[in-house]
Amino acid sequence: MNKNKKIVIIGGGISGLELIKLLGKKIGYKNITLIDKNLFHVWKPILHEIASGYLDANINTINFLDHAKDNNYNFKLGTLININRYKKFITYEYLNNLENKKKKIKKLNYNILIIAIGSISNDFNIPGIKKKCFFLDNIKHAMLLHKKLFNILLTFNNDKIYDIKNLIKINIVIIGGGATGIELSAEIVNLIKELKKYGYNYFDNKKINITIIEAGSKILSLLPNKISIYVYNILKKININILVNTLVTNIYEHGLKTKTNFYINADLIIWTAGIKVPDFIKHIKGLEINNINQLIIKSTLQTTLDNNIFAIGDCSSLKINNKFIPACAQSAHQMVKICCKNIISILNKTSMSVFKYIDYGTLISLSEFNTIGYLVLNIINKKIIIKGKLARFLYITLYKMHQIKIQGYNKTFLFLIVNIINKFIRPKIKIK
Ligand SMILES: Cc1cc2nc3c(=O)[nH]c(=O)nc-3n(C[C@H](O)[C@H](O)[C@H](O)COP(=O)(O)OP(=O)(O)OC[C@H]3O[C@@H](n4cnc5c(N)ncnc54)[C@H](O)[C@@H]3O)c2cc1C
């Protein structure tokens, strides 16, 4: 095996960080470099729980520098901006130090490059969206939204004390009826419930409107109908308004407009509708992309035009048996094994393996109100619906399995203990 080849992984998300660990175990970490634009890794499916204050960002993120030190690989804090495929180097923008806003450009050579930069919210260039909407793509967004939610709710509570005519209300609008929007809406209702225990008693369900707006004909359109209906009924029960077949066309300072020219007031708008890969990828020469900038890959996970460049996770687009592999944590995780195998095949000059996707199911967490989803029993090719405590247990297990993969059993167990202790000694929700 040629262990001297330089392997560069861009993006330390679910797929990138799991890949580093697996590759390191198989071939050693010496020639592996990870570049990420953030200093911290986070399991994105918990972002809405960080936004609501239910989970603490400090103990649910992993510092890349620390992870690299423990595992002996190179980490560079930087943002990929270009790839020179012919001379085999990438260029990335980095900050000299964490306070310095001045960015510098650096080059890094590679023999094998893995792009695992994930996705961001697709804003569809809707007028007003960048200025007014909140997003939930990374830890910074989650913390920003947390601050905004708290401010808006506390201001409402304090103003309500003097609201003799009962006029004050707030409108929170979540655009996108997929898993992220749905889970976030339930988290916000739970946050309001928890805040009441801290003496914020003036919350009145009729005066806090939470609305989910979905362009399609139903929420959770990718899940079985039964789950979509079940979730719809729970959301209705906890007073969340749901508008389907509603396409948002404009965002304004205090509201939004739909395609049918309907104006909806909004004090807070959170955009969770659709994904894309950042636009800079369009300018990299010689890589094939689709309409949302995902890199088109072959079943070996190599990009279609360059066998030395792999793409995995949300930033890749792969069609198997006429079906696109969904952009989700499960696919990102499953791609890691074949990507690692095929990198080793290049080093050994042996034949490549082909990726096969297995759908094990999906789970939706509705905060304290329920968890629901389906599991696929692949032997009999049947989907079974699960809910309640079992579903919640499996939902948490998925996160723990990811933590075990990237930090091992001992650290994951210790973090679990810290989390349990924190539940007793710290407030149930982060109140600041
Ligand atoms: C709020 C939320 C909830 C979700 N819930 C679920 C769920 O319940 N179940 C599920 O299956 N999926 C869920 N998903 C989707 C899931 O998180 C993604 O499919 C998964 O994270 C994709 O993994 P990835 O490795 O492709 O990218 P990511 O995990 O997104 O990681 C990408 C990494 O690349 C880095 N990066 C990005 N651009 C650059 C650049 N130019 N240069 C350097 N580094 C860069 C980022 O900082 C990040 O660390 C959710 C997503 C969100 C946002």
The ligand as an ORCA input file, in Angstrom:
! r2SCAN-3c Opt
* xyz 0 1
  C     -31.591     21.386     11.678
  C     -31.305     20.104     10.945
  C     -31.918     18.927     11.369
  C     -31.666     17.734     10.710
  N     -32.259     16.583     11.166
  C     -32.004     15.407     10.543
  C     -32.557     14.194     11.021
  O     -33.322     14.180     11.995
  N     -32.247     13.043     10.363
  C     -31.397     13.025      9.275
  O     -31.123     11.962      8.707
  N     -30.853     14.167      8.810
  C     -31.120     15.344      9.409
  N     -30.568     16.509      8.933
  C     -29.663     16.432      7.764
  C     -28.282     15.951      8.179
  O     -27.810     16.695      9.267
  C     -27.347     16.063      6.992
  O     -27.856     15.233      5.968
  C     -25.930     15.648      7.361
  O     -25.396     16.483      8.360
  C     -25.034     15.672      6.135
  O     -23.744     15.340      6.514
  P     -22.499     15.881      5.697
  O     -21.310     15.186      6.236
  O     -22.785     15.797      4.249
  O     -22.425     17.438      6.009
  P     -22.501     18.273      7.360
  O     -22.780     17.414      8.524
  O     -23.407     19.397      7.057
  O     -21.020     18.827      7.492
  C     -20.442     19.695      6.553
  C     -19.165     20.272      7.134
  O     -18.477     20.978      6.122
  C     -18.018     22.226      6.604
  N     -17.948     23.126      5.434
  C     -18.956     23.601      4.696
  N     -18.488     24.362      3.690
  C     -17.145     24.362      3.788
  C     -16.095     24.962      3.041
  N     -16.318     25.697      1.954
  N     -14.825     24.769      3.459
  C     -14.553     24.029      4.554
  N     -15.508     23.429      5.298
  C     -16.791     23.584      4.920
  C     -19.064     22.620      7.637
  O     -18.543     23.522      8.583
  C     -19.424     21.257      8.258
  O     -18.606     20.961      9.366
  C     -30.803     17.717      9.584
  C     -30.200     18.905      9.141
  C     -30.452     20.084      9.817
  C     -29.789     21.357      9.335
*
